Structure formats: structure tokens, C-alpha cells
Amino acid sequence: MLNGRAPSGPKDGKPGSTSLSCYVTPAGIAVMRAELNVLLRDERPKIVEIVSWAAGNGDRSENGDYQYGKRRLREIDRRIRFLTKRIDNAVVVDPAAQPQRGRVFFGATVTYVTERDEERTVTILGVDEADMAAGQISLVSPVARALMRAAVGDEVRLATPRGEEMIEVLAISYPPAP
């Protein structure tokens, strides 16, 4: 259950169930679609052309352009399959439409303080959107799981490699409502 309501539609074959790794923001799905389009319209045709040219040059076993091109083509095809599957299974959730802005749900930007008085700000996004360097964490990360449904002032228990730690929620924000 995200955003205070159950997800709609089956994604793993069971009615009413959806994997948390399928959630993505509108911006995240746009980035995946853009990458897929670049691979299909630009990258793949260029590599196919190089492989065709290299194949016409004779002995393929010693042809570096051909071997590199085939390897790159496999990488591109693998990425296309991955992106296509992720896009097909994606559950797009707009954090700006979150009605319960006083609690932590998908898309929230949360400021919290640790027991060591370290203040951190993170945004909870989909698995494909996470970028720790930018303060964007995955919905399935331990920090995000600990923070889910917390309100400002709540102390939650976070399991870390050093043991359990209490963190306190200082602020919660969402993108402006449409």
C-alpha cells in the first residue's frame, strides 16, 4: 500500500499485488523511455551498420570492428530488453498528488537526524531512480523502509551494519500539487 491506498492491478500474477521495485515517478519513467528511444533510434542502427560493413571486409574471426560491434550489439539488446520489461511493469506514482503529506510515502523528501546528530535529507524514489550521491534513495532501501508512514517528530528504528539505530524525522515535503 503506497500513498495511503492499495495499488491497482496485478503485476506479478496475483490480483492486488505489486512489487515495490516497480514503483517509479513520472520523471523516472520519462528518463527510461528516453534512454530506450535513443537505443532504438540512434545507437542500435549505428552499430548494425558498423557490423554489416565489418562483415563485408572478410575474415570475421580477426576483424576487431566486427567482434566489438557484435559485443556492443548484444549489450544494447540486453539493455533494450531490460528497459522494455521495466517500463511494461512500471507503476507510475506522482508524488505531487500525495494526499497524506504529513506522513512519509513514496516520493517524499525527508529530513531526519541520527543518534550521532547527523542531519540527512533523502528523497524516496523508485529502484531505477535511486542516486545516493544526489540524496535519492530506493523505496526498498533500509532507510526508506524504516521511514515509511512516519510523521514529523516520530522516532523510528533503523537496522544498520553497526546495529540498530534510532532516527528522528524532522521534516517531510512533497513536490507541489498540480
ABEGO torsion letter per residue (X at the ends): XBGGBBBBEBAAGBBGBBBAAABBBAAAAAAAAAAAAAAAAAAAAAAAAAAAAAAAAEBAAABAAAAAAAAAAAAAAAAAAAAAAAAAABBBBBAAABABAABBBBGBBBBBBBAAGBBBBBBBBBAAABBAAAGBBBAABAAAAAABGBBBGBBBBBBBAAEBBBBBBABBBBBBBX
